Amino acid sequence: MAHTTEPRRELWILGVRPGNGREEILSSYLEAGGYACRLEQFENLEAGRPLGIVLDVSPFSDDGWGLLLKIKSSAATRNIPVLPVFLSEKGKVGGVFPVAGFFKLPVDEHYLLERLAVYGLTEDAETWDLQALIVSRTGEEKISRAIESIGFEVVKGYTGKEALALASIHPKYMVFCSHMLPDMSAFELLEKFKLYPYSSNTPVFVLLKEDMKEGEKLAMSREIAHLVSKKQLSCEEFLANLRRRD
């Protein structure tokens, strides 16, 4: 009897319109790192079960933010890891944003705790005095209650600058941040956290609005454009971010 082997699971590239070749540099980087990859469409995601998604969220993307909301809105696809990247108009890799994960608001408390357990972030909460930082102009009471129920002390910041100050006073075990704050985006806060030893490895979860208007999507893409390297990231620089997610 012939043995059948399970097909090698791939990384899918989404947010790039087929036919324009913008995925070619990114694909070559992924293949150099030993990853099978291909350009795909959201409609095939549920059946395809990729290992993860590399998603273009630049102003040149094919509705990258809309795709992210769709992915995180469906129970069939919301657990697939997503790595946001910035691809230039010609497909050069300008930035990588390795957030710990995304949750769509309003957050299902049971789902939130289930995912944190999968990530291994709940095991030490009863043994040690650990703080979780929530950065949002509304305070996100549902998330606060859920996190407190498993033993974390919740600290709240309402702007990015306040979050940075709070993280400098006491190390934070994990951070939940609205995708857009009054003074910066969650991605800018992530980049600033990387600059300091006390927060460089802190997991940051981004909270997505249930309905993002076209203007908000464009504003987010422009915010990210301010953060990206003016030069193309090298293959090694890109893969270093990917490996940290594994």
C-alpha positions as CSV (number, residue, x, y, z in Angstrom):
1,M,0.0,0.0,0.0
2,A,1.4,3.4,-0.9
3,H,2.0,5.8,1.9
4,T,0.4,9.2,1.7
5,T,2.0,12.2,3.2
6,E,0.3,15.3,4.4
7,P,0.9,18.2,2.0
8,R,3.4,20.7,3.3
9,R,1.6,23.6,4.9
10,E,2.3,26.9,3.3
11,L,2.5,30.6,4.2
12,W,0.0,32.5,2.1
13,I,0.6,36.1,0.9
14,L,-2.6,38.2,1.0
15,G,-3.4,41.8,0.2
16,V,-1.5,41.8,-3.1
17,R,-3.5,41.9,-6.3
18,P,-2.7,39.0,-8.7
19,G,-0.8,39.8,-11.9
20,N,1.3,42.9,-10.8
21,G,4.2,40.9,-9.4
22,R,4.5,42.8,-6.2
23,E,4.8,39.6,-4.2
24,E,8.0,38.4,-6.0
25,I,10.6,39.9,-3.6
26,L,8.6,38.8,-0.5
27,S,8.2,35.3,-2.0
28,S,11.9,35.0,-2.6
29,Y,12.6,36.0,1.0
30,L,10.2,33.4,2.4
31,E,11.6,30.7,0.1
32,A,15.2,31.5,1.2
33,G,14.0,30.9,4.8
34,G,12.8,27.5,3.9
35,Y,9.1,28.4,3.7
36,A,6.7,27.2,1.0
37,C,4.6,30.2,0.0
38,R,2.1,31.4,-2.6
39,L,-0.1,34.4,-3.5
40,E,-3.7,33.6,-2.5
41,Q,-7.1,35.0,-2.0
42,F,-9.3,35.3,1.2
43,E,-12.0,33.2,-0.4
44,N,-9.8,30.1,-0.4
45,L,-8.6,30.6,3.2
46,E,-11.0,28.4,5.1
47,A,-10.4,25.4,2.9
48,G,-6.7,26.0,2.4
49,R,-5.6,26.0,6.1
50,P,-2.2,27.8,5.6
51,L,0.4,27.8,8.3
52,G,0.2,31.5,8.4
53,I,-0.6,34.7,6.5
54,V,1.8,37.4,5.4
55,L,-0.4,40.4,4.8
56,D,0.4,43.6,3.0
57,V,-1.2,46.5,4.8
58,S,0.5,49.3,2.9
59,P,-1.4,52.0,1.0
60,F,-0.6,50.0,-2.2
61,S,-2.3,46.8,-0.8
62,D,-5.5,45.3,-2.1
63,D,-7.6,46.2,0.9
64,G,-5.2,44.8,3.5
65,W,-7.0,46.2,6.5
66,G,-10.4,44.9,5.2
67,L,-8.8,41.4,4.7
68,L,-7.5,41.5,8.3
69,L,-10.9,42.3,9.7
70,K,-12.5,39.5,7.6
71,I,-9.8,37.0,8.8
72,K,-10.3,37.9,12.5
73,S,-14.1,38.1,12.2
74,S,-14.6,34.4,11.1
75,A,-14.3,31.5,13.6
76,A,-12.9,29.4,10.8
77,T,-9.9,31.7,10.1
78,R,-9.3,33.9,13.2
79,N,-6.7,31.6,14.7
80,I,-4.4,31.7,11.7
81,P,-1.4,33.8,12.5
82,V,-1.0,37.0,10.5
83,L,2.2,38.9,10.0
84,P,1.6,42.4,8.7
85,V,4.2,43.8,6.2
86,F,4.6,47.0,4.2
87,L,5.3,46.4,0.6
88,S,6.2,49.4,-1.6
89,E,4.5,50.1,-4.9
90,K,7.1,47.9,-6.6
91,G,7.0,45.2,-3.9
92,K,10.1,46.1,-1.9
93,V,9.8,45.0,1.7
94,G,9.9,48.2,3.7
95,G,8.7,47.1,7.1
96,V,7.6,44.1,9.2
97,F,5.3,44.3,12.3
98,P,5.4,41.1,14.4
99,V,2.6,41.7,16.8
100,A,1.6,38.8,19.1
101,G,-1.9,38.6,17.6
102,F,-5.1,40.4,16.8
103,F,-8.5,40.5,18.5
104,K,-11.6,42.0,17.0
105,L,-13.8,44.2,19.2
106,P,-16.0,43.5,21.1
107,V,-13.8,40.7,22.4
108,D,-15.3,37.4,23.3
109,E,-13.9,36.9,26.8
110,H,-13.8,33.0,26.6
111,Y,-12.1,33.2,23.3
112,L,-9.6,35.7,24.6
113,L,-8.6,33.5,27.6
114,E,-8.5,30.4,25.4
115,R,-6.0,32.1,23.0
116,L,-3.8,33.4,25.8
117,A,-3.6,29.9,27.2
118,V,-2.6,28.6,23.7
119,Y,0.1,31.2,23.6
120,G,1.4,30.1,27.0
121,L,0.7,33.4,28.6
122,T,-1.6,32.4,31.5
123,E,0.6,29.8,33.3
124,D,2.6,32.2,35.6
125,A,-0.3,34.5,36.5
126,E,-1.2,32.7,39.7
127,T,2.5,32.3,40.8
128,W,3.9,35.8,40.2
129,D,2.6,39.3,40.5
130,L,2.2,40.1,36.8
131,Q,0.8,43.2,35.1
132,A,-1.0,43.4,31.8
133,L,-1.3,46.8,30.1
134,I,-4.4,47.9,28.3
135,V,-3.9,50.9,26.0
136,S,-7.2,52.3,24.8
137,R,-9.1,55.6,25.0
138,T,-12.1,53.6,26.4
139,G,-10.3,51.4,28.9
140,E,-11.9,48.1,27.5
141,E,-13.7,46.9,30.6
142,K,-14.5,43.5,29.2
143,I,-10.9,42.7,28.5
144,S,-9.9,44.1,31.9
145,R,-12.3,41.8,33.7
146,A,-11.2,38.7,31.8
147,I,-7.5,39.4,32.4
148,E,-8.1,40.0,36.1
149,S,-10.1,36.8,36.4
150,I,-6.9,34.7,35.7
151,G,-4.7,36.6,38.2
152,F,-3.2,39.6,36.3
153,E,-3.1,43.1,37.7
154,V,-4.5,45.4,35.0
155,V,-2.9,48.7,34.3
156,K,-4.5,51.2,31.9
157,G,-3.0,53.8,29.6
158,Y,-5.1,56.0,27.3
159,T,-2.4,57.2,24.9
160,G,0.8,55.8,23.5
161,K,3.0,58.2,25.5
162,E,1.2,57.1,28.7
163,A,1.8,53.5,27.8
164,L,5.5,54.0,27.3
165,A,5.7,55.8,30.7
166,L,3.8,53.0,32.5
167,A,6.0,50.3,30.9
168,S,9.1,52.2,32.1
169,I,7.9,52.1,35.7
170,H,7.2,48.4,35.9
171,P,7.7,45.6,33.3
172,K,4.5,44.6,31.7
173,Y,3.9,40.9,30.9
174,M,1.7,41.6,27.9
175,V,0.0,44.6,26.2
176,F,-3.4,45.0,24.6
177,C,-3.6,48.1,22.4
178,S,-6.3,49.7,20.2
179,H,-5.2,49.8,16.6
180,M,-5.4,53.6,16.7
181,L,-4.6,55.8,19.7
182,P,-5.1,59.6,20.0
183,D,-1.3,60.1,19.5
184,M,-0.1,57.1,17.6
185,S,-1.0,53.8,16.0
186,A,-0.5,50.4,17.8
187,F,2.2,49.7,15.2
188,E,4.2,52.8,16.2
189,L,3.8,51.9,19.9
190,L,5.2,48.4,19.0
191,E,8.2,50.0,17.3
192,K,8.9,52.2,20.3
193,F,8.6,49.3,22.7
194,K,11.4,47.6,20.7
195,L,13.8,50.4,21.5
196,Y,13.9,49.8,25.2
197,P,15.2,46.7,27.1
198,Y,12.2,46.7,29.5
199,S,9.7,46.3,26.7
200,S,11.5,45.0,23.7
201,N,10.1,41.4,24.1
202,T,6.7,42.3,25.5
203,P,3.9,40.6,23.5
204,V,1.6,43.2,22.0
205,F,-2.0,42.3,21.0
206,V,-3.8,44.7,18.6
207,L,-7.5,45.4,19.1
208,L,-9.4,45.9,15.9
209,K,-12.6,47.9,15.5
210,E,-15.6,45.9,14.4
211,D,-16.1,48.2,11.4
212,M,-13.3,50.2,9.9
213,K,-14.2,52.9,7.5
214,E,-12.3,53.5,4.3
215,G,-10.8,56.7,5.7
216,E,-9.6,54.9,8.8
217,K,-8.0,52.2,6.7
218,L,-6.1,54.8,4.6
219,A,-5.1,56.6,7.8
220,M,-3.7,53.4,9.3
221,S,-1.7,52.6,6.1
222,R,-0.3,56.1,6.1
223,E,0.7,55.8,9.7
224,I,2.6,52.6,9.0
225,A,4.2,54.3,6.0
226,H,5.9,56.8,8.4
227,L,7.5,53.8,10.2
228,V,9.0,51.9,7.4
229,S,12.6,51.9,6.3
230,K,13.5,54.1,3.4
231,K,15.6,51.2,2.1
232,Q,14.4,47.8,1.3
233,L,14.8,45.3,4.2
234,S,17.3,42.6,3.4
235,C,16.3,38.9,3.4
236,E,18.1,38.4,6.7
237,E,16.4,41.4,8.3
238,F,13.0,40.1,7.2
239,L,13.5,36.5,8.3
240,A,14.7,37.6,11.7
241,N,11.2,39.0,12.4
242,L,9.5,35.9,11.0
243,R,11.6,33.5,13.2
244,R,10.8,35.5,16.3
245,R,7.1,34.7,15.7
246,D,7.8,30.9,15.5
